[in-house]
Amino acid sequence: MKHPSGPRLSLAAFWLVSRAVLLLYTFRVVFVPGPDVTTDVSVIYFNWYEVLRGGTYPLDDVTWQYPPAAAFAILAPGLLPFLEYAHAFFVLALVCDAVVFGLLVYAGGRPGKSRAGAWVWLVGVPLLGPTAYSRYDIMVTAVAVTALLAGVRNPRTMGVLAGIGALLKVWPALLLAGTARGRVTRRSWAAAAASGAAVLAACLLAAPGALAFLTFQRDRGTEVESLGSLVFHVARFFGGWHGEVRLNYGSVEFLGPYVPLVSGAAMALTALAFGWLVLWRLRAREFGATTLCDAAFVAVLLFTTTSRVISPQYMLWLVGLAAVCLVWRRSRMRRAALMVLAATGVTILEFPIWFSHVVASDALGLALLFVRNGLLVAASLVAGRQLWRQTVTEPRLRADRAASARVPAQGGHRDGALLNS
């Protein structure tokens, strides 16, 4: 009978201890300073749950800004009727956390792989504090991690999961960015389209208002934790901007002069990031074993960093994808992954612990945002550069060297033939 190895025991022990502490915070046995992040579950999610159980989507609630399959995540705590809604939600979040952890440990134990990915997830989730279990993003991340780990051998399975994930929270569609050209892309993209269409059709038939979320973000401002918000934080710090900061569409946002301009600039930056991804895919010469995961990580990192909304729970996406990258020993995303972990650690400081300083745009709030968003920008640049070098620059250089090595040999053969004639 085989016994668990030392590294596995260490991982399991650390996971149990860290998640026990996390549950203490989530169940409000121990308190984190700042706003109570668990009220989103006990109040907002529970209210959506009641509406969804009534057979319709939240048609009159502009804070419902999610694709229709998000209803499954909100309704899921009903599977545990012996617990109150919030506690059932936290238990399901713990289960999703455990599934991701188990998959990463298993994948990391295979030949040529590493358990560094499991350690990234192990450390990254508790770094976010109770927010990690108080949003349904951990469920979406579990789907995304499963999709990428399956995609190495089964493109169709990855496509199905990516399609379902996109109907949960859009961003898992970016998992398809690094699929190898040809049959792999055709299979995975077709499976994603089919599964997405099937889920969407089921949601449309099940309840009215499945697409109401599309009109609920027309008048959004710039969220106070985003990259673009730094413009207004600095201006407020020096007394040069006199708009307002208030809860809007479920998040604290800047509203007032020049906000539409900055929001438009953020969307333009996102469009540029998308253009870079398209250019990379057209120029890429090699799709190696790590390309699928590396490209997914880079794509989500770029879109998160440039978004006009960077909610704390978005860091879970990046931690999960960084963890999958580091399952491969040859992945070059290690530096970017460490930056993401550092940014996650800073995130709990800016929300919820010192969120009042962020809202006030004081020196501490500015410092926290500059560090966190600066780390995300640096990680985006480092990860993008490594992806480009590994798949575009280095293959081209190898091809050029191989071509130049063949030319003299062929020329020498022709010269010899002429001399002998």
QUIDAFEN-V491825 format. One record per residue. N is the residue number from 1. D_CENTER is the distance of its C-alpha to the mean C-alpha in whole Angstrom. Layout:
n=N d_center=D_CENTER
n=N d_center=D_CENTER
This chain:
n=1 d_center=39
n=2 d_center=36
n=3 d_center=35
n=4 d_center=31
n=5 d_center=31
n=6 d_center=31
n=7 d_center=27
n=8 d_center=26
n=9 d_center=28
n=10 d_center=27
n=11 d_center=23
n=12 d_center=24
n=13 d_center=26
n=14 d_center=23
n=15 d_center=21
n=16 d_center=24
n=17 d_center=25
n=18 d_center=22
n=19 d_center=21
n=20 d_center=24
n=21 d_center=24
n=22 d_center=21
n=23 d_center=22
n=24 d_center=25
n=25 d_center=23
n=26 d_center=22
n=27 d_center=25
n=28 d_center=27
n=29 d_center=29
n=30 d_center=28
n=31 d_center=27
n=32 d_center=24
n=33 d_center=26
n=34 d_center=25
n=35 d_center=24
n=36 d_center=23
n=37 d_center=20
n=38 d_center=21
n=39 d_center=23
n=40 d_center=20
n=41 d_center=21
n=42 d_center=24
n=43 d_center=25
n=44 d_center=23
n=45 d_center=21
n=46 d_center=25
n=47 d_center=26
n=48 d_center=24
n=49 d_center=25
n=50 d_center=28
n=51 d_center=28
n=52 d_center=26
n=53 d_center=29
n=54 d_center=31
n=55 d_center=30
n=56 d_center=29
n=57 d_center=25
n=58 d_center=25
n=59 d_center=27
n=60 d_center=28
n=61 d_center=25
n=62 d_center=23
n=63 d_center=21
n=64 d_center=20
n=65 d_center=17
n=66 d_center=15
n=67 d_center=16
n=68 d_center=19
n=69 d_center=18
n=70 d_center=16
n=71 d_center=20
n=72 d_center=19
n=73 d_center=17
n=74 d_center=19
n=75 d_center=22
n=76 d_center=21
n=77 d_center=23
n=78 d_center=26
n=79 d_center=26
n=80 d_center=28
n=81 d_center=30
n=82 d_center=32
n=83 d_center=29
n=84 d_center=29
n=85 d_center=26
n=86 d_center=24
n=87 d_center=25
n=88 d_center=24
n=89 d_center=20
n=90 d_center=20
n=91 d_center=22
n=92 d_center=19
n=93 d_center=16
n=94 d_center=18
n=95 d_center=19
n=96 d_center=15
n=97 d_center=15
n=98 d_center=18
n=99 d_center=17
n=100 d_center=14
n=101 d_center=16
n=102 d_center=19
n=103 d_center=17
n=104 d_center=16
n=105 d_center=20
n=106 d_center=21
n=107 d_center=20
n=108 d_center=20
n=109 d_center=24
n=110 d_center=25
n=111 d_center=27
n=112 d_center=25
n=113 d_center=22
n=114 d_center=21
n=115 d_center=20
n=116 d_center=18
n=117 d_center=15
n=118 d_center=16
n=119 d_center=17
n=120 d_center=14
n=121 d_center=13
n=122 d_center=16
n=123 d_center=16
n=124 d_center=12
n=125 d_center=13
n=126 d_center=16
n=127 d_center=15
n=128 d_center=14
n=129 d_center=17
n=130 d_center=18
n=131 d_center=15
n=132 d_center=13
n=133 d_center=15
n=134 d_center=16
n=135 d_center=13
n=136 d_center=13
n=137 d_center=9
n=138 d_center=10
n=139 d_center=12
n=140 d_center=9
n=141 d_center=7
n=142 d_center=11
n=143 d_center=11
n=144 d_center=9
n=145 d_center=10
n=146 d_center=13
n=147 d_center=13
n=148 d_center=12
n=149 d_center=15
n=150 d_center=17
n=151 d_center=17
n=152 d_center=19
n=153 d_center=22
n=154 d_center=22
n=155 d_center=20
n=156 d_center=21
n=157 d_center=19
n=158 d_center=16
n=159 d_center=17
n=160 d_center=18
n=161 d_center=15
n=162 d_center=13
n=163 d_center=15
n=164 d_center=15
n=165 d_center=11
n=166 d_center=12
n=167 d_center=15
n=168 d_center=13
n=169 d_center=10
n=170 d_center=10
n=171 d_center=7
n=172 d_center=8
n=173 d_center=11
n=174 d_center=9
n=175 d_center=10
n=176 d_center=13
n=177 d_center=14
n=178 d_center=15
n=179 d_center=17
n=180 d_center=21
n=181 d_center=23
n=182 d_center=26
n=183 d_center=26
n=184 d_center=23
n=185 d_center=21
n=186 d_center=24
n=187 d_center=23
n=188 d_center=20
n=189 d_center=19
n=190 d_center=22
n=191 d_center=21
n=192 d_center=18
n=193 d_center=20
n=194 d_center=23
n=195 d_center=21
n=196 d_center=19
n=197 d_center=22
n=198 d_center=24
n=199 d_center=21
n=200 d_center=22
n=201 d_center=26
n=202 d_center=26
n=203 d_center=24
n=204 d_center=26
n=205 d_center=29
n=206 d_center=28
n=207 d_center=28
n=208 d_center=29
n=209 d_center=27
n=210 d_center=24
n=211 d_center=23
n=212 d_center=24
n=213 d_center=21
n=214 d_center=21
n=215 d_center=24
n=216 d_center=22
n=217 d_center=21
n=218 d_center=23
n=219 d_center=25
n=220 d_center=21
n=221 d_center=22
n=222 d_center=20
n=223 d_center=18
n=224 d_center=19
n=225 d_center=16
n=226 d_center=15
n=227 d_center=16
n=228 d_center=19
n=229 d_center=20
n=230 d_center=22
n=231 d_center=24
n=232 d_center=26
n=233 d_center=25
n=234 d_center=28
n=235 d_center=30
n=236 d_center=30
n=237 d_center=31
n=238 d_center=34
n=239 d_center=35
n=240 d_center=34
n=241 d_center=32
n=242 d_center=33
n=243 d_center=31
n=244 d_center=29
n=245 d_center=26
n=246 d_center=26
n=247 d_center=24
n=248 d_center=23
n=249 d_center=21
n=250 d_center=20
n=251 d_center=19
n=252 d_center=21
n=253 d_center=21
n=254 d_center=24
n=255 d_center=27
n=256 d_center=30
n=257 d_center=31
n=258 d_center=29
n=259 d_center=26
n=260 d_center=26
n=261 d_center=26
n=262 d_center=23
n=263 d_center=21
n=264 d_center=22
n=265 d_center=22
n=266 d_center=18
n=267 d_center=18
n=268 d_center=20
n=269 d_center=18
n=270 d_center=15
n=271 d_center=18
n=272 d_center=19
n=273 d_center=15
n=274 d_center=15
n=275 d_center=19
n=276 d_center=18
n=277 d_center=16
n=278 d_center=19
n=279 d_center=21
n=280 d_center=20
n=281 d_center=20
n=282 d_center=23
n=283 d_center=24
n=284 d_center=23
n=285 d_center=26
n=286 d_center=24
n=287 d_center=22
n=288 d_center=22
n=289 d_center=20
n=290 d_center=17
n=291 d_center=17
n=292 d_center=15
n=293 d_center=12
n=294 d_center=12
n=295 d_center=12
n=296 d_center=9
n=297 d_center=7
n=298 d_center=10
n=299 d_center=9
n=300 d_center=5
n=301 d_center=7
n=302 d_center=10
n=303 d_center=9
n=304 d_center=7
n=305 d_center=10
n=306 d_center=13
n=307 d_center=12
n=308 d_center=15
n=309 d_center=13
n=310 d_center=11
n=311 d_center=11
n=312 d_center=11
n=313 d_center=9
n=314 d_center=6
n=315 d_center=6
n=316 d_center=6
n=317 d_center=2
n=318 d_center=4
n=319 d_center=7
n=320 d_center=7
n=321 d_center=6
n=322 d_center=9
n=323 d_center=11
n=324 d_center=11
n=325 d_center=13
n=326 d_center=15
n=327 d_center=17
n=328 d_center=18
n=329 d_center=21
n=330 d_center=21
n=331 d_center=18
n=332 d_center=18
n=333 d_center=15
n=334 d_center=16
n=335 d_center=17
n=336 d_center=13
n=337 d_center=12
n=338 d_center=15
n=339 d_center=14
n=340 d_center=11
n=341 d_center=13
n=342 d_center=15
n=343 d_center=13
n=344 d_center=12
n=345 d_center=16
n=346 d_center=17
n=347 d_center=15
n=348 d_center=17
n=349 d_center=20
n=350 d_center=19
n=351 d_center=18
n=352 d_center=20
n=353 d_center=22
n=354 d_center=24
n=355 d_center=22
n=356 d_center=26
n=357 d_center=26
n=358 d_center=23
n=359 d_center=24
n=360 d_center=28
n=361 d_center=27
n=362 d_center=29
n=363 d_center=29
n=364 d_center=27
n=365 d_center=24
n=366 d_center=24
n=367 d_center=24
n=368 d_center=21
n=369 d_center=19
n=370 d_center=20
n=371 d_center=19
n=372 d_center=16
n=373 d_center=15
n=374 d_center=17
n=375 d_center=15
n=376 d_center=12
n=377 d_center=15
n=378 d_center=16
n=379 d_center=13
n=380 d_center=13
n=381 d_center=16
n=382 d_center=17
n=383 d_center=14
n=384 d_center=15
n=385 d_center=19
n=386 d_center=19
n=387 d_center=17
n=388 d_center=20
n=389 d_center=23
n=390 d_center=22
n=391 d_center=22
n=392 d_center=24
n=393 d_center=26
n=394 d_center=27
n=395 d_center=28
n=396 d_center=30
n=397 d_center=32
n=398 d_center=33
n=399 d_center=34
n=400 d_center=36
n=401 d_center=38
n=402 d_center=39
n=403 d_center=40
n=404 d_center=42
n=405 d_center=43
n=406 d_center=45
n=407 d_center=47
n=408 d_center=49
n=409 d_center=50
n=410 d_center=51
n=411 d_center=53
n=412 d_center=55
n=413 d_center=56
n=414 d_center=57
n=415 d_center=59
n=416 d_center=61
n=417 d_center=62
n=418 d_center=63
n=419 d_center=65
n=420 d_center=66
n=421 d_center=68
